[in-house]
Amino acid sequence: MTDSKIAAITERIIERSRGAREAYLAKIERDRSNGPARKRLSCGNLAHGFAASTNADKAALAEGDAPNLGVISSYNEMLSAHEPYGTYLDPIKKSAYEVGMTAQFAGGVPAMCDGVTQGREGMDLSLFSRDVIAMSTAIALSHDMFDGAICLGICDKIVPGLAIGSLSFGQLPVIFIPAGPMTPGLPNAEKVRVRQLFAEGKVGRKELLEAESASYHSAGTCTFYGTANSNQMLMEIMGLHLPGSSFVNPGTPLRDALTDAAVKQLAAITMRGNYTPMAEVVNEKTIVNGMVGLLATGGSTNHAIHIMAIARAAGVIVDWQDLSDLSDAVPLMCRIYPNGLADINRFQAVGGMGYLMRELRKEGILHDDVKTVMGEGGLAPYTQEPFLDDGKLVWRDAPTESLDDGVLRPAKSAFSPTGGMRLLTGNLGRCVIKVSAVKPEHRKVKAPAVVFQTQNALQEAFKAGELDKDFIAVVRFQGPKACGMPELHKLTPPLGVLQDRGYKVALVTDGRMSGASGKIPAAIHLTPEALDDGPIGLVRDGDIIEVDAESGILHLHVDEKELAAREHASIDLSESHEGMGRELFAPLRQTVGAAEEGATVFRW
């Protein structure tokens, strides 16, 4: 039975979403096809669609009734997480042939890495790349040649973009196939230590690069629990992955076997009689399950934006109040860096998703009456994990006990009775804060504001020794309309150094922080943003600001009459709108919505 608090929150989401959800499902019903979708094409259309195929595929596509699977990939060889996908297409086609189907590469989507662009001009394109990926997914599927879709994507904006785009084709069964994390490298604590030493000028660039290269050292996702690995957790707990497939390393026989099984499972749910379209997998309860997973694991703050956008693509309306209220009802069961010292490989080894989901399911914290890519059986298959037995893929029950309760704990004896994310409200607006990585003694800060218009200005002030004091950094004009809402992860080392020196510090911004950020209390995604005349634009140096993550308060202690008399800050953003392709994204900056609605250019 579902926990009463979870059920109540879910019910209000269902009621709030009723009109939007009905409209979405009606659209999906209109787009459904009786038999292969390509049968709707004219001969000229179809000839173009298989002109480059083999003769056998041409015959199957022209005359056969078997489904055709479309593959959408984020492959590129610059980014470690996506590099493994370069070898996936031929095995996918082979697996499809073995069950009497065909598969075609439908299209590619861009994949940019926040780790490469962090603190650089390219980061201003990062959030918008999600919506570009969604549109690229739609373009790939718009040829109407496909009866099911395979999404190959891993990292920050790629998976949310693929999900949003695929939901526009929710009449199709869709499965996501991960590539897995890289094997462990330099311990996360050591990486952070070197970063802070570099910020203080105590080690040079050579030492920093050596540490970073030892951390990010091979194919696969980064091993910390940032947005990329939060994506994989999300797809699994929402039933869009095969059970236990999220965190299996690339280039292993088990990884290859899971890819084969995923194609064949998609084929199974594409067939008549077992037809399971994405629109039926992703509903209000699935979205709640995704938010529960985010909170139980201490996942990335970026999903306080992405889950909102994914949900709206399915006609489900959720907000930060829902997320915050769920946080009060969901135990924090994991300690994975940045919320602890373990990496994602350790999490997988000590019990992983199978243990986590069985615990949450047992306590009624997950909705079990949902469809998944495994069919009608709810989440029961996801309490198992995959193994190879004489080369054959089998599933066994996940461990009944965590093998390391410093990393993964039962729901009843969790690290915290509540999840790791909160809504903050007050006279500066609405924002979110991730508290799972912040020590309790740092969760309340009341101090004078030091206002910055750019993240570089804060870093310069730190280097000049101007920030050795208690203060709250206000970094504004970082919202989606201003400059695309870049991540401000580069601020973590200097602020972390100041906190370690004994100063009370916090961050308030209308921008984002990285999914790997923690340690510092950061009130982020503040809406309305400065460029939207948000109250953050009225803050002046020396104003007292209160950030209270325990009570959910963000308050500017300035008399209302004085605030009313102040002029809103302004800034020339032209330098942030040109170069590195940023001029091409002007229409997106002009049409993007608020962060709490997903910071998306789409309107549903």
Secondary structure, 3 states (H helix, E strand, C coil): CCCHHHHHHHHHHHHHHHHHHHHHHHHHHHHCCCCCHHHHCCHHHHHHHHCCCCHHHHHHHHHCCCCEEEEEECCCCCCCCCHHHHHCHHHHHHHHHHCCCEEEEEEECCCCCHHHHCCCHHHHHHHHHHHHHHHHHHHHHCCCCCCEEEEECCCCCHHHHHHHHHHCCCCCCEEECCCCECCCCCCHHHHHHHHHHHHCCCCCHHHHHHHHHHHCCCCCECCCCCHHHHHHHHHHHCCCCCCCCCCCCCCCHHHHHHHHHHHHHHHHHHCCCCCCCHHHHCCHHHHHHHHHHHHHHCCCCCHHHHHHHHHHHCCCCCCHHHHHHHHHHCCECECECCCCCECHHHHHHHCHHHHHHHHHHHCCCCCCCCCECCECCCCHHHHEEEEEECCEEEEEECCCCCCCCCCECCHHHCCECCCCEEEEEECCEEEEEECCCCCHHHCEEEEEEEEECCHHHHHHHHHCCCCCCCEEEEECCCCHHHHCCCECHHHHHHHHHHHHCCCCEEEEECCECCCCCCCCCEEEEEECCHHHCCHHHHCCCCCEEEEECCCCEEEEECCHHHHHHCCCCCCCCHHHCCCCCHHHHHHHHHHCCCHHHCCCCCCC
